[in-house]
Amino acid sequence: MTENKQNSATNSRGGFGSRLGFILAAAGSAVGLGNIWRFPYLAAKYGGGIFLLVYLVFAVTFGFSLMITEIAIGRKTRKSVIGAYRDVSGKFSALGWFAMIIPAIVLSYYCVIGGWVLKYAVTFTTGASADTVSANDGLSFFEKFISQANEPAIYFIVYLLLTSGAVMLGVEKGIEKISKILMPIFFVLIIGIAVYTFTLDGVGEGMKYYFLPDFKGFTAVKFFKTIAAAIGQLFYSMSIAMGILVTYGSYMRKEDSLETSVRQIEIFDTLVAFIAGAIIVPSVFVFSGGNSEALNAGPSLMFITLPKVFEAMPAGGIIGTAFFILVSLAALTSSISLMETVVAVVIEKFGISRKIASLLVILATVLLGLLSVFGYSIWSKVTIIGMQFLDFFDFITNNLMMPLLAFFTCIMIGWVVKTKYIEDEIMESQKNFRSKNMYRVMIKYICPVCMVIILLTPFITEI
């Protein structure tokens, strides 16, 4: 009787119709601005090949363990994040609310950044010259754009509506179908741009800068910072501790192998991050005359530095157009997963239709997102602990809330309900859990320590 009720609930919620659909949707969630925007400048900042190696080690251990845990929780409970965490352990039910609040906040500012990317994609597509986009008359094109009130708000709302369109259509007809279309297009574009980049004169030196470890001035403190940066990047790159993987896991078919699926998502996500770095880092290195400072531009790398690189490139207008369309697709698949996580909770808690739940989430996201939009224009003088709204939202979610959620999830699974809870779910669809021993050690010991490192990094590095 209970099983019939659960099956009925699952059918009413919808689900992925195929293993490929789940993998592409989860990979689409993971592949976003973190891979294309954040990963390259972190790699350049933290010793090139050293960062790549550290990141790879943590991806196949730390990232894998947290990813398979969250997906297994979702598939076992067949519920949104609030119901899922409550079912795992009543003592940790508050984590479900944490796992809903995080994507709600991230969605609000992620769609603002998505609107910025969309603006660049439209600008390049409509034939604006790279010179126009990288205008250097005191203020960059980007600074002029975000200092306005109306246009960034319009692009933010348009981007949010594009995101909500996929969510309103449902899991199989919306998220899965759109992922099956967008992800192949995305992969063709990124491979095409990479091939073009590799033909540029002088790119070999840029590749050395990106791939070869740079131990010059690499102190123990910098190595500690590199580890912290690599772990922190995994949250961005793999959608960890955002409630997304629990939600998508709840739509996953029972007969599909969890371990194999997670490894494939992980490979796809890491490959995209490495390729994005191989496009951006060598290009900026070559067209800045080997100036490493251009690579350490941080977040402005995409919106200020790269347009100047496209200006200097042969056929830069075409490459710029392809690049920002590529980034738009990556950002869209990620924002869809963020919104779906919140919408799933609203549907489950209030028993309302998907369309009404989506409309409520759109309204809340607009109200919260406009703070980030206007934080660079009409409310630029209003700050929270010295940060503008978008920076503050990014700080509290990525530096505080997500590590805390991951930490307590590890404690819950590793020490309270025990890892057998997850292992049994994994064994539902496969004969042998090949990574079981590594998984147990990671969840019980290594991952919690990594979370403490992330939380304490600002204080330790200051000391």
N, C-alpha and C positions, 0 to 999 in steps of 0.2 A: 504493500500500500504506500509506504513512504517512498519507495523507489519510483512508483508510478507518478506520485506528486512531483518528485524531483525532475523526472523526465518531462512532465507537462510544463513545469516552470522553465526548463531549459528551452523547450520548443518555443514558448511564448517570447523568450528573450532573443531568440535567433542564435545563429552560430555560423562558423566558417564551414563552407561546403566541401572543402578539400584541404589536404595538408599543405599544398602549394599556396593556397589562398592565405592560410594562417602564417606561413613563413614569410611571404611577401608583405603581408600587413604588418607583422611584427618587425621585419627588417625595415620597412618604410617608417615605422615609428622610431626605430633606433637611428636610422640614417636621416640626419637633419642638420640644422645649423651647427650643432656641436662638431660634427665630422668635417664639414667644409669650411667653417669659419674659425672655430676655436682650435681644432687639432693642429693645423699647420703652424700657427704662430706659437703654440706651446712647444711644438717640436723644435722650432727654430730657437726659441728662448732657452730650452733646457738641453742643449748639447746634441741636437740632431739625432744621430744613431743611438745615443745613450737613451734618450727619451723613447724612441721607437722600440728598443729592446725591452725596457722596463714596462712600457705600456703593453706590449705583446704578452709578456709573462703574466701580468695581472689580468689581462683579458681572458686568457685560457684557464685561469684559476679563480681569482676573485670574481670577475665578471660572470663567468660561467655559473659559479655556485649561487650567486644571488639571483641571476636570471632564471635558472631552472627552479629555484625555490619559489619565486613569485608566480611563475606560470603554473607550477604544480598546485599551489594553493588555490589559484583560480579554477583549474580544471577539476580539482577534488570537490570544492564547495559549490561550484556552479552559481556563484553569486558575485555581485559588485563588491567593491573593496570593503565597505562597512560590514556587510553580512559575512563576507569571507573571513575577515580577521576575527569577528565574533565567534564564528563556527570553529576556527582553529583553537582558540583559547579565550574564554570569557575574561580572563585576567588582562588580556592584551587587546580588548575590543576597541580601546581608544585609538589604536594604531590605524584602524579603518577610517576614522575621521581625519587623521593626519594624511592618510593616503588619498583622501578626496580633496582636502584643502590645498595640498601641494599642486596637483595639476590645475586646479581652479585658478590659483595665483599665476602659475607659469603660463597658462593659456592666455591670460589677459595681456602680459607683456610680450609673449612670443608672437602673438598676432600683430602687435605693433611693429616688431622687427620684421615680421613677414610682410607687412605693408611697405616697409622701407625697401625690401628686396624686390617687391612687386613694382614699386616706382622705378627702380633701376632697370628692371626687365622691360617695362613699357618704354622707358626713355631710350634704351638701346634699340629695341625692336622698331620703334617709330623713326629711326634713322638719325637720332641726335648724335653728333660727333663725340668721340671720346674726349675731345678738348672741352666741349660744353660740360660734360659730366665731371671733369676734373678741374674745372675753372679755379684759378689760383689768384684771386684778387683780394686777398685778406681773409675771406671766408671760402671754404670749399663748397662745392655743389651740395654735399651732404649736410654741412652745417647750415647752409641757407634753407635747405628743405625742412629739416626737423625743427628749425626755429619758427616756422610758420604754425598757425593753429589749424587752419581748415584742411589743407591738402593732406597732411599726415593722418588726420582724423578720417578723411574719406578713404584713403588707402587701407587704413586699419579696419574699417567697417567692411569694405569690399573683401578683404582677405578673410575676415571672420565669416562672412556670408558664404564664401567659397568652401571654407572648412565645414560649416554647418550643413551645406547641401549634401555632402557625402554622408554625414552622420544621420541626417533625417531619413535617408534612403534605407537605413538599417545595416546590419552586419554583412550579410551575404550579398545583397543587391547593391549596397553602397560601398562600405569600407573594403570588402574583399574584391569586388569588381573593379573599383577605381585603383586599388593597389596593383592589380594584375595589369592594368593599362599603364599607370604612371611609372612603376619601378623598372620595367624593361626600357621605357623611353629614357628614364634617368640614367640607366647603365650605359646605353648606347651613347648618350651625350658625354658622360664623364670619360668613357674610353676614347671617344673622338677627340675631345679637347686634350686629353693626355697624349695621344699620338701626335697631335699637332705641336704640343709643347716640347716633346722630345726631339723635334726636328729643328728647333731654334738654334741659332749660332751661339756657342758659349754655354749651352745648357749643361754640359758635362760638369763644369765647376759648381754650378748650382746643385746638381745631383750629389756631388761629393759633400757639399755643405749640409745637405738634407740627410743623407744616408750614413755618412761616416761619423763615428763617435768623436766628439770633440772634448778631450780631457783637459784642455788648456784652462787653468784657473778653476778646475772642477773640484771644489772643496767638499768636505763632509756635509756642510750645511746645504750646499747646492744640490748634493745627491739626495738629501732628505727632502728638499723642496721638489726635486724631480719626481720622487716617489709619490709625494702628496699630490702633485699636479697630475700625474698619470692616473692615480686612483680617482681624483676628482673628475677627470675627463671621462672616465667610464660611466659616471652618472649621466652625463650629457649624451655620450655616444650610444649607450645600450638601454636607455630608458629605465634605468634601475631606480627603485624607491620613489616612483611617481604614481604608483597604482595602475599604470598602463598595462604592465605584464600580467598582473592579477586579473584585470578586466579581459584582456585578450585571451588569457589562459582559460577563463570561464566559458569562452566560445569555442574552444579547441575540441576536436573529436577525440573520444577515448581511445580509439584504435591507433592513433598516430603516435609514433615514438617521440617521447619528450626529449630524451638525451640527443638523439640525432637531429631533431628540429632545432634545438638550442645551439648545437654546434654549427649548423648551417647558417643560422641567423648571425651568430658570432663571427663566422668567417666572412660573410657578406659585409657586415658592418665594419669590421676591421680593415678589409680590403678597400672599401670606399674611403675610409679615413686616410689610409696610406696613399692611395691614388690622388686624393684631393691635395695632400701635402706635396706629392710629387709634381702636381700641376702648379700650385701656388708658390711654394718656396723657391724652386729653381727659376721660375719666371720673374719673381720680384728680385731675386739675387742678380740675375742677368741684366734686367732693365734698370736696376738702380746702381749699376756699376760695381756690384759686389758689396754694397753698403748693408751691413748686417742690421743697422738701426732701422732700416725700412721694414725689415721682417719683424722687429720687436714693436711694431706699431699697435699691437694688441687688437682690440675690437675694431679700431679704425682701419685695419688692414683691408677689409673687404670693401668698405664704402669710400675710402679716400685713396689708399695706396694702389689697390688693384686697378681702378679706372685709369690711373696714370700709366700703369703698366700696359693696359690695353691700348692706350693712346700711342705708346711707343712701338707696339707690336705691328708687324705686317698683318693686314686684314684684322686689325684690332677691333673694329666695330662688329664684325661677324662673331669673333671669339667672345667679345663682351656680351653680345646678345645671347649666345648659346650658354655662356657661364651663368648669367643671372636667371635664365629660364630653368637651368639645371638646379640652381639653389632654390628657386621658387617651388619646384616640384618636391625637393627634399624637405623643405620647411612645411609644405602643405600636408604631406603624409604624416609628419610628426604632430602638427596641430590637430589633425583629425583624431589621432589617438588620445591626445590630451582631452579634447572635448568629449569623446566617447566615454572616457572614464568617469567624467562628472555626470554626463547624461544618464549613464547606466545606474548611478546611485539615485538620481532624482526619480527615474522610472520605478526602481525597486522600493524606495521609501514612500512614495506618494501614490503609486499604482496608476499613474497617468500615461497617456500615449507618448510615443517617442517624439512626435512632432511638437506637442505641447511642452514636453520636458526640454527639447532643444531650444524652443523659443525662450523659455525661462533662463536657460544657461546663456543664450545670446544676450539677453537684457543685462544679466549680471556681469557678463564679460565686457560689454560696452561701458558700463558704469565704472568698472575697475580699470579697464584698459585706457580710458580717457585720462586717467591720472598720469599714466606713463607717457601718453601722447603730449599732453599739455605741460608735462614736467620739463620739456625742453623749449617751451615757448612762453605762453602767458603765465604759467606757474613756475617758471624757471628759478625764481628766488625762494620758492618753498622747498625745503629739504628735510630729510629725516636722518638724524645723526650724520649730517654733512653730505648725504647722498640724495640725488634726484630719485623720483619715485621708481623708475624702471630699475635703476641700479640697486635700490633698497630691496625691491621685490626679488631680484636675482640673488642678492646676497643672502637674504633670510631663507630662501628655498634651497639654494645649492650649498651654502656653507653651514647651515644649521639644521633645517627641517629634514632634508633628504638623508644626511648622515645619521641623524637620530632615528629616523624610520628604519633605515637599514640595520643599525645597531640593535634596536630592540626586536626586529624581525629575526635576527641571528640568535639573540638570547631566547626568544620564544621557541624557535625550532630546535636550536642546539641543546638547550638546557631544560626546557619546560615540557614540551610535547615530544621532544627527542626527534632526531633526524629520520627515524623509521617512518614517521608520518609522511614525509616527502618521498622517501625511498619506496614505500608501498605504492604510492600513486605513480611513480615512475615505472615500477614493475608491472603496472596494469597493462602496458602496451609494449613491453619488451621482456625478453627472457633474462637479460643480465644487465645490471647497471655498472658499466665498465669503470666509471669514475667514482664509485661509491666511497672508497677509502680517502681519496683526495677531498671529496665533497664533505665528509664528516669533519676532517681536520680544518678545512676552510671555514665552515659554518660555526663550529664550536670555538675556534681559537683565532685563526688568522684574520677573518673578516671583521670580527669585533675590534681587534687591535687596530686594523686599518681605519675603522670609523673613528676611533679615538684620535688617531694621528690627524685625520682630516679636521676634526673639531678643534684640536689643539694647535694646529699648524700656525695660525696667525700669532699665537702667543709665543710658541717655541722659536719661530724665525725672528721675532722681535728681540727675544733674549739673546 
